[in-house]
Amino acid sequence: MSFGAMAGWQAWGLLALTAGVLTWLFFMKIRAPRVHVPSLMLWTQVLDVTREQTLWERIRKAVSWLITIAVGLMLMLALTRPAPSVVAAGGGRRLIVIDSSWSMGTLMPGGGTRWERAVTRARTLIASSAGDEVALATTADGLVEGPTTDAVLLEAALDRLVPSGGEGGDWPRLADVSVVHFITDGTIPRPTGDVASGGARVSVEPVFEPAPNVAITAFETHAGGDPQSQAEAYLELANYSTTAQPVRLVVTRGTVSVADTSIDLSPGEAVRQIVPLGRAGDARVRARITAPDNALAIDDEAVAWIADAEPLAVTVVSASPGFLQILFERLPGMKATFIAPAAYAQPRTGPEHVVVFDHWVPAEAPATPALFVSPPPDVARTAPWVGTARQEPEPAWTTSLAHPVLRGVDPSTVTLERARTVESAAWTPIARSATGTPLVSVAETVDYRRVVLGFGFTEAESNVALQPAFPVLVVNALEWLARPSLGDQVRPGVVGLEAVVSRLTSPEGRRVEVTTFGATRLARITTPGLYLAEGGGMRSALAVNVGDPQVSNVERTSLTAQTLSDTAAAQANDPWWPMLIAIAFACALVEWWTWRRRITV
């Protein structure tokens, strides 16, 4: 027997003290009150009568004393929180790992969630640690507390934990652990062999009960390139239950409802829906479902972002825009403003998502994402921040890297009369000529994002303006500069971001920490929703959804039948101090009722 609130010797001492004090109070003699009567004759006759006592009359005082002691001891046991000792194989240190998959938020038929039951089980294990060092971890957060013998620290850490995904996370590691208690519902299979091979014995603590659920398992939006075509949303809904259910689906674009319908789903059925979103409107799209039997709430909502909902504001700085002006007049979803180089320094009103510098470069580096087309030959003197100028006559485009700017561009159709580009450590070439001259280069940091084309679109420089590569290359560059795609159907967890992202804001307006790991920007996202990404003058949205059939199908588990058969035993070890309080209250109520009727002393 161990105690969760204090050391064992302290708890036993408290129980002994409680029994002693209650015994002393029970048998303490109280001086009887003195009453003056005119004669003792009648009292003497009554007291001289002898009558044989019944068994109950002889033991009722002892029974009353035992009930009093029992009430006091049960209250003290509830205070000290006793639990059966669980001896670690090898002793000394154990690790409690709680599965933090989203499925742990499933409502159980008996009340509460799987996560709440897992936390209760963890408290029992902590209370029954018998003085061993205990460490607490989750599959998403890794080690969160310990190893320590301080139960208060461990329980405080438990209070801070919530399910946060981590379906693909690795096992938490801790040296010299003899037993790992893994509390899980088994919805996401997690092999434990690698933990056991390290010498630790893995004890799986199941918290699984099948529950019905409906879910949005896929959600994407698509906006057509033609302004006259409307955007569409693709949804996949699934009914993970043994009975048919009517599911209500509501899709909104911004604050406008674009769909509100009811779908009857058979047991285990999944349906796919295409929902028209209209030709114009807010970039934010949200889908939500409701159903009578729905045990998991985290997969009832999905979000998406239509990047093309807002026209891209482009400022073209050129003395003679030529083909660029013709192109922007025909490009849908873009609003171009043309200014001369002399007017660049003057204040401008309205949004400006990206700037195109055609055959001209400003003396100061722009803060806005920028596309440079064929920099002038004296750029090293007029704008030294750009780098060193380089020129090659009649270059052959032979090398291209896999990059969003070059997606769909066929170099074999491009003939270049000359290449005039810049070189510095800040630029990364993604296309080169046969002699190594950079033809297309990019630069991105958390402060800026830029693309430079080493050729122009006039007939004296290239034939690009007459080839399909012209609109493809320009649109690719502008999209990559101003609103890069951060991924579709991103799931919570550790998410890789573009190198330009310096700030990430949650749907609630809280800042999410973004860290640099090598050449990658990483952020840990723990809740679904639309996140705002900013950096280098660009702003984009990251749609984070839980939708996953493996998470949402909470009717099944990967745990074996033998493991599930231990569920009852695990529940039997749940804390029983609340029951002690209830029994103590009932005993006190019985004692008071019998005393009022003179059944007990």
C-alpha positions as CSV (number, residue, x, y, z in Angstrom):
1,M,0.0,0.0,0.0
2,S,1.3,3.4,-0.9
3,F,-0.2,6.9,-0.5
4,G,-0.4,9.6,-3.1
5,A,-0.6,12.7,-0.8
6,M,2.3,11.9,1.6
7,A,4.9,9.4,2.6
8,G,3.7,6.1,3.9
9,W,4.9,6.6,7.5
10,Q,3.1,10.0,7.6
11,A,-0.1,8.5,6.4
12,W,-0.1,5.6,8.8
13,G,0.7,8.0,11.7
14,L,-2.2,10.2,10.7
15,L,-4.6,7.2,10.6
16,A,-3.4,6.1,14.1
17,L,-3.7,9.6,15.5
18,T,-7.2,9.9,14.0
19,A,-8.3,6.6,15.6
20,G,-6.9,7.6,19.0
21,V,-8.5,11.0,19.1
22,L,-11.9,9.7,18.1
23,T,-11.7,6.9,20.7
24,W,-10.8,9.4,23.4
25,L,-13.6,11.7,22.4
26,F,-16.1,8.8,22.2
27,F,-15.3,7.4,25.7
28,M,-14.7,10.7,27.4
29,K,-16.9,11.0,30.4
30,I,-19.2,14.0,30.6
31,R,-20.3,15.1,34.1
32,A,-24.0,14.5,34.4
33,P,-26.2,17.5,35.2
34,R,-27.5,17.7,38.8
35,V,-31.3,17.8,39.2
36,H,-33.1,18.5,42.5
37,V,-36.1,16.2,43.2
38,P,-38.4,16.1,46.2
39,S,-37.8,12.3,46.9
40,L,-35.5,9.4,45.8
41,M,-38.1,6.8,46.7
42,L,-39.4,6.3,43.1
43,W,-35.9,6.4,41.6
44,T,-34.7,3.8,44.1
45,Q,-37.4,1.4,43.1
46,V,-36.6,1.8,39.4
47,L,-32.8,1.4,39.9
48,D,-33.3,-1.7,42.1
49,V,-35.1,-3.6,39.3
50,T,-32.8,-6.1,37.6
51,R,-33.4,-6.9,33.9
52,E,-31.4,-9.1,31.6
53,Q,-29.9,-7.0,28.7
54,T,-30.3,-8.1,25.1
55,L,-27.3,-8.8,22.9
56,W,-27.8,-5.6,21.0
57,E,-28.0,-3.6,24.2
58,R,-24.6,-5.1,25.3
59,I,-22.8,-4.3,22.0
60,R,-24.5,-1.2,20.7
61,K,-22.0,1.1,22.3
62,A,-19.1,-0.8,20.7
63,V,-20.9,-0.7,17.4
64,S,-21.4,3.0,17.6
65,W,-17.7,3.4,18.5
66,L,-16.6,1.3,15.5
67,I,-18.8,3.3,13.2
68,T,-17.3,6.5,14.5
69,I,-13.8,5.2,14.1
70,A,-14.6,4.0,10.5
71,V,-16.0,7.3,9.5
72,G,-12.9,9.1,10.7
73,L,-10.5,6.6,9.1
74,M,-12.3,6.7,5.7
75,L,-12.1,10.5,5.6
76,M,-8.4,10.3,6.4
77,L,-7.9,7.6,3.8
78,A,-9.6,9.8,1.2
79,L,-7.2,12.6,2.2
80,T,-4.1,10.5,1.9
81,R,-5.3,8.7,-1.3
82,P,-4.1,5.1,-0.8
83,A,-3.4,2.9,-3.8
84,P,-2.0,-0.6,-4.3
85,S,1.8,-0.6,-4.8
86,V,2.9,-1.4,-8.3
87,V,6.4,-2.8,-8.0
88,A,8.6,-2.0,-11.0
89,A,10.5,-4.9,-12.5
90,G,14.0,-4.1,-11.5
91,G,12.8,-1.1,-9.4
92,G,13.9,2.4,-9.3
93,R,12.5,4.2,-12.3
94,R,9.4,4.0,-14.5
95,L,8.0,6.0,-17.4
96,I,4.4,6.8,-17.9
97,V,3.5,7.6,-21.6
98,I,0.1,8.9,-22.5
99,D,-1.1,8.5,-26.1
100,S,-2.0,12.1,-27.1
101,S,-3.6,11.2,-30.4
102,W,-6.7,13.2,-31.3
103,S,-8.8,10.1,-30.9
104,M,-8.1,10.3,-27.2
105,G,-10.7,13.1,-27.1
106,T,-13.5,10.6,-27.9
107,L,-16.5,10.7,-25.6
108,M,-17.0,7.3,-23.9
109,P,-20.4,5.7,-23.6
110,G,-20.0,5.6,-19.8
111,G,-19.2,9.4,-19.6
112,G,-16.0,11.4,-19.9
113,T,-13.4,11.1,-22.6
114,R,-10.6,8.6,-23.2
115,W,-8.1,11.3,-22.3
116,E,-9.8,11.9,-18.9
117,R,-9.7,8.2,-18.2
118,A,-6.0,8.1,-19.2
119,V,-5.2,11.0,-16.9
120,T,-7.0,9.2,-14.1
121,R,-5.1,6.1,-14.8
122,A,-1.8,8.1,-14.7
123,R,-2.7,9.5,-11.3
124,T,-3.2,6.0,-10.0
125,L,0.1,4.9,-11.3
126,I,1.8,8.0,-9.8
127,A,0.1,7.4,-6.4
128,S,1.2,3.7,-6.4
129,S,4.8,4.3,-7.4
130,A,6.0,3.2,-3.9
131,G,8.8,5.8,-3.8
132,D,10.1,5.0,-7.3
133,E,11.2,7.8,-9.6
134,V,8.5,8.5,-12.2
135,A,8.7,10.3,-15.5
136,L,5.7,11.6,-17.4
137,A,5.6,11.8,-21.2
138,T,3.2,12.0,-24.1
139,T,3.5,10.8,-27.7
140,A,3.3,14.3,-29.0
141,D,5.3,16.4,-26.4
142,G,7.9,13.8,-25.4
143,L,9.1,14.0,-21.8
144,V,7.2,16.6,-19.9
145,E,8.1,16.0,-16.2
146,G,10.5,14.0,-14.1
147,P,12.0,11.6,-13.4
148,T,11.0,12.5,-9.8
149,T,9.5,11.1,-6.7
150,D,7.5,14.3,-6.2
151,A,3.8,13.4,-6.9
152,V,2.8,17.0,-6.8
153,L,5.0,18.0,-9.7
154,L,3.8,15.1,-11.7
155,E,0.1,15.8,-11.1
156,A,0.6,19.5,-11.9
157,A,2.1,18.4,-15.2
158,L,-0.9,16.2,-15.9
159,D,-3.2,19.2,-15.4
160,R,-1.4,21.0,-18.2
161,L,-1.6,18.2,-20.8
162,V,-4.2,18.0,-23.5
163,P,-4.5,15.8,-26.6
164,S,-2.4,17.4,-29.3
165,G,-2.0,14.9,-32.1
166,G,1.5,13.5,-32.6
167,E,0.3,10.4,-34.5
168,G,3.7,10.1,-36.2
169,G,5.8,11.0,-33.1
170,D,8.6,8.8,-31.8
171,W,8.7,7.0,-28.5
172,P,9.9,9.2,-25.6
173,R,13.4,8.1,-24.5
174,L,14.7,7.9,-20.9
175,A,17.7,6.0,-19.6
176,D,17.5,3.3,-16.9
177,V,13.8,2.8,-17.1
178,S,12.6,-0.7,-16.0
179,V,8.9,-0.3,-16.8
180,V,7.0,1.8,-19.4
181,H,3.3,2.3,-18.7
182,F,1.7,3.1,-22.1
183,I,-1.8,4.5,-21.7
184,T,-3.6,4.3,-25.0
185,D,-6.8,3.7,-26.9
186,G,-5.0,1.9,-29.6
187,T,-6.7,3.8,-32.5
188,I,-3.2,4.7,-33.9
189,P,-1.0,1.6,-34.0
190,R,2.3,2.2,-32.2
191,P,4.9,-0.6,-32.1
192,T,6.4,-1.0,-28.7
193,G,9.1,-3.6,-29.6
194,D,11.8,-1.0,-29.8
195,V,11.1,0.1,-26.3
196,A,11.1,-3.5,-25.0
197,S,14.4,-4.1,-26.8
198,G,16.0,-1.4,-24.7
199,G,15.4,-3.5,-21.6
200,A,12.2,-1.8,-20.4
201,R,9.1,-3.8,-19.9
202,V,6.1,-2.2,-21.6
203,S,2.8,-2.4,-19.8
204,V,-0.1,-1.3,-22.1
205,E,-2.9,0.3,-20.1
206,P,-6.0,0.3,-22.4
207,V,-8.6,3.1,-22.2
208,F,-10.6,2.0,-25.2
209,E,-14.4,1.6,-25.6
210,P,-16.0,1.7,-29.1
211,A,-17.9,4.8,-29.9
212,P,-19.9,6.0,-32.9
213,N,-18.5,9.0,-34.9
214,V,-18.9,11.0,-38.0
215,A,-16.0,13.0,-39.5
216,I,-14.8,15.2,-42.3
217,T,-11.9,13.2,-43.6
218,A,-10.9,15.4,-46.6
219,F,-11.5,19.0,-47.5
220,E,-9.9,21.1,-50.3
221,T,-10.8,24.1,-52.4
222,H,-10.1,24.9,-56.0
223,A,-10.4,28.2,-57.8
224,G,-10.5,28.2,-61.5
225,G,-8.1,30.4,-63.5
226,D,-10.9,32.0,-65.4
227,P,-12.6,34.9,-63.5
228,Q,-15.9,33.7,-64.8
229,S,-15.6,30.2,-63.3
230,Q,-16.5,29.7,-59.6
231,A,-14.5,28.1,-56.9
232,E,-15.4,24.7,-55.6
233,A,-14.9,22.8,-52.4
234,Y,-14.3,19.0,-52.3
235,L,-15.4,17.2,-49.1
236,E,-15.3,13.6,-47.9
237,L,-17.6,12.6,-45.1
238,A,-17.6,9.3,-43.3
239,N,-19.9,7.6,-40.8
240,Y,-17.9,5.4,-38.4
241,S,-20.8,3.8,-36.5
242,T,-23.0,0.7,-36.6
243,T,-26.2,2.6,-37.4
244,A,-27.3,4.9,-40.1
245,Q,-27.2,8.6,-39.3
246,P,-28.5,11.9,-40.8
247,V,-25.5,14.3,-41.1
248,R,-26.0,18.0,-41.5
249,L,-23.3,19.8,-43.5
250,V,-22.9,23.5,-43.4
251,V,-20.3,25.2,-45.6
252,T,-19.5,28.9,-45.2
253,R,-17.3,31.3,-47.2
254,G,-16.3,34.0,-44.8
255,T,-19.6,34.9,-43.1
256,V,-21.8,33.8,-46.0
257,S,-23.4,30.3,-45.9
258,V,-23.0,28.7,-49.3
259,A,-24.4,25.2,-48.4
260,D,-26.6,23.8,-45.7
261,T,-27.8,20.3,-46.4
262,S,-28.6,16.9,-44.7
263,I,-27.0,13.7,-45.9
264,D,-28.1,10.2,-44.8
265,L,-25.0,8.0,-44.2
266,S,-25.3,4.2,-43.9
267,P,-23.1,2.4,-41.3
268,G,-19.5,2.7,-42.4
269,E,-20.3,4.7,-45.5
270,A,-18.1,7.5,-46.9
271,V,-19.5,10.0,-49.4
272,R,-17.8,12.7,-51.5
273,Q,-19.4,16.1,-52.2
274,I,-18.5,19.0,-54.5
275,V,-19.9,22.3,-53.2
276,P,-19.9,25.4,-55.4
277,L,-18.5,28.4,-53.6
278,G,-19.3,31.2,-56.1
279,R,-17.2,33.4,-58.3
280,A,-16.2,35.9,-55.6
281,G,-16.1,36.2,-51.9
282,D,-13.9,35.7,-48.8
283,A,-10.8,33.6,-49.0
284,R,-11.8,31.7,-45.8
285,V,-13.9,28.6,-46.3
286,R,-15.2,26.5,-43.4
287,A,-17.1,23.2,-43.3
288,R,-18.9,21.8,-40.3
289,I,-21.0,18.7,-39.7
290,T,-23.3,17.6,-36.9
291,A,-24.9,14.2,-36.2
292,P,-26.9,12.5,-33.4
293,D,-24.1,10.0,-32.5
294,N,-20.8,11.8,-32.8
295,A,-18.2,11.0,-30.1
296,L,-15.2,13.0,-31.5
297,A,-15.6,16.7,-32.0
298,I,-12.1,17.6,-33.4
299,D,-12.9,16.2,-36.9
300,D,-16.3,17.8,-37.2
301,E,-14.8,21.0,-38.7
302,A,-12.4,21.7,-41.6
303,V,-11.0,24.9,-43.1
304,A,-9.5,25.9,-46.4
305,W,-8.0,29.0,-47.9
306,I,-8.7,30.3,-51.5
307,A,-5.4,32.1,-52.3
308,D,-6.9,33.5,-55.6
309,A,-9.9,35.1,-53.9
310,E,-8.1,38.4,-53.6
311,P,-6.5,39.9,-56.8
312,L,-2.7,40.1,-56.7
313,A,-1.7,43.7,-56.6
314,V,1.4,44.1,-58.9
315,T,3.4,47.3,-59.4
316,V,5.5,47.2,-62.6
317,V,8.4,49.6,-62.7
318,S,9.4,50.0,-66.3
319,A,10.2,52.7,-68.8
320,S,8.8,50.6,-71.6
321,P,6.7,47.6,-70.3
322,G,5.8,46.3,-73.8
323,F,5.0,42.6,-73.6
324,L,4.6,42.9,-69.8
325,Q,1.7,45.3,-70.1
326,I,0.0,43.1,-72.7
327,L,0.5,40.1,-70.4
328,F,-1.0,41.7,-67.3
329,E,-4.0,43.0,-69.3
330,R,-4.9,39.4,-70.0
331,L,-3.9,37.7,-66.7
332,P,-6.9,37.0,-64.5
333,G,-6.7,37.5,-60.8
334,M,-4.0,40.2,-61.0
335,K,-4.3,44.0,-60.8
336,A,-1.2,45.7,-62.3
337,T,-0.1,49.3,-61.9
338,F,2.6,50.7,-64.3
339,I,5.0,53.4,-63.2
340,A,8.2,54.8,-64.6
341,P,11.4,54.3,-62.6
342,A,11.5,58.0,-61.7
343,A,8.1,57.6,-59.9
344,Y,9.2,54.6,-57.8
345,A,10.3,56.7,-54.9
346,Q,7.0,58.6,-54.7
347,P,4.3,57.4,-52.2
348,R,1.7,55.0,-53.5
349,T,-1.8,54.2,-52.2
350,G,-3.5,50.8,-52.1
351,P,-2.1,47.3,-51.6
352,E,1.2,46.3,-53.2
353,H,1.9,42.6,-53.0
354,V,4.8,42.3,-55.4
355,V,7.0,44.7,-57.5
356,V,8.4,43.9,-60.9
357,F,11.5,45.9,-61.9
358,D,12.0,45.7,-65.7
359,H,15.5,46.6,-66.8
360,W,16.0,48.8,-63.7
361,V,17.0,48.2,-60.1
362,P,16.5,50.7,-57.2
363,A,19.5,51.9,-55.3
364,E,18.0,50.6,-52.0
365,A,16.7,47.0,-51.6
366,P,12.9,46.8,-51.6
367,A,11.0,45.4,-48.6
368,T,8.2,44.1,-50.9
369,P,8.7,40.8,-52.7
370,A,10.3,41.6,-56.0
371,L,10.9,40.2,-59.5
372,F,13.9,41.7,-61.4
373,V,13.8,41.3,-65.2
374,S,17.2,41.7,-67.0
375,P,19.0,44.0,-64.6
376,P,21.0,46.9,-66.3
377,P,24.7,46.3,-67.0
378,D,25.8,49.0,-64.5
379,V,23.8,47.5,-61.6
380,A,26.9,46.7,-59.6
381,R,27.6,50.5,-59.4
382,T,24.0,51.8,-59.1
383,A,22.7,49.1,-56.7
384,P,25.6,47.3,-55.1
385,W,23.3,45.4,-52.8
386,V,22.2,43.3,-55.8
387,G,25.6,41.8,-56.6
388,T,28.0,41.6,-59.5
389,A,26.7,41.9,-63.0
390,R,27.4,39.1,-65.5
391,Q,26.6,38.9,-69.2
392,E,26.7,36.1,-71.8
393,P,25.8,36.3,-75.5
394,E,23.5,33.6,-77.0
395,P,23.4,31.4,-73.9
396,A,21.8,27.9,-74.1
397,W,19.4,27.1,-71.3
398,T,20.5,23.6,-70.3
399,T,20.1,23.2,-66.5
400,S,16.9,23.6,-64.4
401,L,16.3,22.7,-60.8
402,A,12.9,21.5,-59.4
403,H,11.5,24.8,-58.1
404,P,8.0,26.3,-58.1
405,V,9.2,29.3,-60.3
406,L,10.1,26.9,-63.1
407,R,7.1,24.5,-62.8
408,G,5.7,24.0,-66.3
409,V,8.5,25.9,-68.1
410,D,10.0,24.1,-71.1
411,P,13.5,25.4,-71.7
412,S,13.7,23.7,-75.1
413,T,11.2,26.3,-76.5
414,V,13.3,29.2,-75.3
415,T,15.9,31.0,-77.4
416,L,18.0,33.6,-75.7
417,E,20.0,36.3,-77.5
418,R,21.8,37.4,-74.4
419,A,21.7,36.8,-70.7
420,R,22.4,39.7,-68.2
421,T,22.2,38.6,-64.6
422,V,23.8,39.2,-61.2
423,E,25.7,37.0,-58.9
424,S,26.3,37.1,-55.1
425,A,26.1,34.8,-52.1
426,A,22.4,35.9,-51.6
427,W,21.2,34.5,-54.9
428,T,20.6,30.8,-55.5
429,P,20.6,29.9,-59.3
430,I,17.8,27.5,-60.3
431,A,18.5,27.7,-64.0
432,R,21.9,27.9,-65.8
433,S,23.3,28.1,-69.2
434,A,25.7,25.5,-70.7
435,T,28.6,27.7,-69.5
436,G,27.2,28.1,-66.0
437,T,25.7,31.6,-66.3
438,P,22.7,31.9,-63.9
439,L,19.6,32.5,-66.0
440,V,17.0,32.4,-63.2
441,S,18.0,32.9,-59.5
442,V,16.0,33.2,-56.3
443,A,16.7,34.6,-52.9
444,E,14.7,34.2,-49.7
445,T,15.2,34.9,-46.0
446,V,12.8,35.9,-43.2
447,D,13.3,39.5,-44.4
448,Y,12.8,39.3,-48.2
449,R,11.9,37.2,-51.2
450,R,13.2,37.9,-54.7
451,V,13.5,36.4,-58.2
452,V,15.9,37.6,-60.9
453,L,15.5,36.7,-64.6
454,G,18.7,37.1,-66.6
455,F,16.8,37.9,-69.8
456,G,14.2,40.3,-71.0
457,F,11.1,39.8,-73.2
458,T,12.0,42.1,-76.1
459,E,12.9,40.5,-79.5
460,A,16.5,41.7,-79.1
461,E,16.9,39.6,-75.9
462,S,14.8,36.4,-76.3
463,N,11.8,34.8,-77.9
464,V,10.2,34.1,-74.5
465,A,7.3,36.6,-75.0
466,L,6.1,34.5,-78.0
467,Q,6.3,31.1,-76.2
468,P,4.0,29.4,-73.7
469,A,6.8,29.8,-71.1
470,F,6.1,33.5,-70.9
471,P,2.9,33.6,-68.9
472,V,3.8,30.4,-67.0
473,L,7.2,31.8,-65.8
474,V,5.9,35.2,-64.8
475,V,2.8,33.9,-63.0
476,N,4.9,31.2,-61.2
477,A,7.4,33.9,-60.0
478,L,4.7,36.3,-58.8
479,E,2.8,33.5,-57.0
480,W,5.9,32.2,-55.3
481,L,6.9,35.7,-54.3
482,A,3.6,37.0,-52.9
483,R,1.5,34.0,-51.8
484,P,3.4,30.8,-51.7
485,S,1.5,27.6,-51.1
486,L,2.1,26.4,-47.6
487,G,0.5,23.0,-48.2
488,D,-2.9,21.5,-48.4
489,Q,-4.6,19.4,-45.7
490,V,-1.7,20.1,-43.2
491,R,-2.3,18.1,-40.0
492,P,-1.3,19.4,-36.5
493,G,2.1,18.5,-35.3
494,V,5.6,19.6,-36.4
495,V,5.0,21.4,-39.7
496,G,7.7,22.5,-42.2
497,L,7.3,26.0,-43.5
498,E,8.8,28.1,-46.3
499,A,12.2,29.7,-45.3
500,V,10.6,33.2,-45.7
501,V,8.0,32.6,-42.9
502,S,9.1,34.5,-39.8
503,R,5.8,34.8,-38.0
504,L,2.9,32.4,-37.6
505,T,-0.4,33.5,-35.9
506,S,-3.0,31.0,-34.6
507,P,-6.8,31.4,-35.3
508,E,-7.1,32.9,-31.8
509,G,-4.5,35.5,-32.5
510,R,-1.7,33.9,-30.5
511,R,1.8,33.8,-31.9
512,V,3.2,30.4,-32.7
513,E,6.9,29.9,-32.2
514,V,8.8,29.4,-35.5
515,T,12.3,27.9,-35.2
516,T,15.1,27.3,-37.7
517,F,16.5,23.8,-38.1
518,G,19.2,23.8,-40.7
519,A,17.6,25.2,-43.9
520,T,14.1,24.4,-42.7
521,R,11.6,26.6,-40.7
522,L,9.6,24.5,-38.3
523,A,6.5,25.2,-36.2
524,R,4.7,23.0,-33.7
525,I,0.9,23.4,-34.3
526,T,-1.3,21.8,-31.7
527,T,-4.8,22.8,-32.8
528,P,-6.6,22.9,-36.2
529,G,-7.7,26.1,-37.9
530,L,-6.5,28.8,-40.3
531,Y,-3.0,30.1,-39.4
532,L,-1.6,33.4,-40.8
533,A,2.0,33.1,-42.1
534,E,4.0,36.3,-42.7
535,G,7.6,37.1,-43.7
536,G,9.6,38.8,-46.3
537,G,6.7,41.1,-47.2
538,M,4.4,38.2,-48.0
539,R,1.2,37.0,-46.2
540,S,-0.4,33.6,-46.7
541,A,-2.6,31.2,-44.8
542,L,-2.0,27.7,-43.6
543,A,-5.0,25.5,-43.3
544,V,-4.6,22.9,-40.6
545,N,-7.2,20.0,-40.4
546,V,-7.3,16.8,-38.4
547,G,-9.4,14.9,-41.0
548,D,-7.9,11.4,-41.2
549,P,-9.8,8.1,-41.4
550,Q,-7.3,6.4,-39.1
551,V,-8.0,9.0,-36.4
552,S,-11.7,9.3,-36.9
553,N,-12.6,5.6,-36.9
554,V,-12.9,5.4,-33.1
555,E,-15.0,2.2,-33.4
556,R,-11.9,0.1,-33.8
557,T,-8.6,-0.3,-32.1
558,S,-5.3,-2.0,-32.8
559,L,-5.1,-3.4,-29.3
560,T,-5.3,-7.2,-29.0
561,A,-8.2,-9.0,-27.3
562,Q,-5.8,-10.0,-24.5
563,T,-4.8,-6.4,-23.9
564,L,-8.4,-5.3,-23.8
565,S,-9.3,-8.0,-21.4
566,D,-7.1,-6.2,-18.9
567,T,-9.3,-3.1,-19.1
568,A,-11.5,-4.2,-16.2
569,A,-8.5,-4.8,-14.0
570,A,-7.1,-1.4,-14.9
571,Q,-10.4,0.3,-14.0
572,A,-10.4,-1.7,-10.7
573,N,-7.2,0.2,-9.8
574,D,-8.7,3.6,-10.4
575,P,-8.6,5.9,-7.4
576,W,-11.2,4.9,-4.8
577,W,-11.0,7.8,-2.4
578,P,-14.2,9.4,-3.8
579,M,-16.0,6.2,-2.8
580,L,-14.5,6.4,0.7
581,I,-16.0,9.9,1.2
582,A,-19.4,8.6,0.0
583,I,-19.3,5.6,2.4
584,A,-18.2,7.8,5.3
585,F,-21.0,10.2,4.7
586,A,-23.5,7.3,4.5
587,C,-22.2,5.8,7.8
588,A,-22.4,9.2,9.6
589,L,-26.0,9.6,8.3
590,V,-26.9,6.1,9.7
591,E,-25.3,6.8,13.0
592,W,-27.1,10.1,13.4
593,W,-30.5,8.6,12.4
594,T,-30.1,5.6,14.9
595,W,-28.9,7.9,17.7
596,R,-31.9,10.1,17.3
597,R,-34.1,7.0,17.8
598,R,-32.0,5.7,20.7
599,I,-31.1,2.6,18.7
600,T,-27.4,3.3,19.2
601,V,-25.6,5.3,21.9
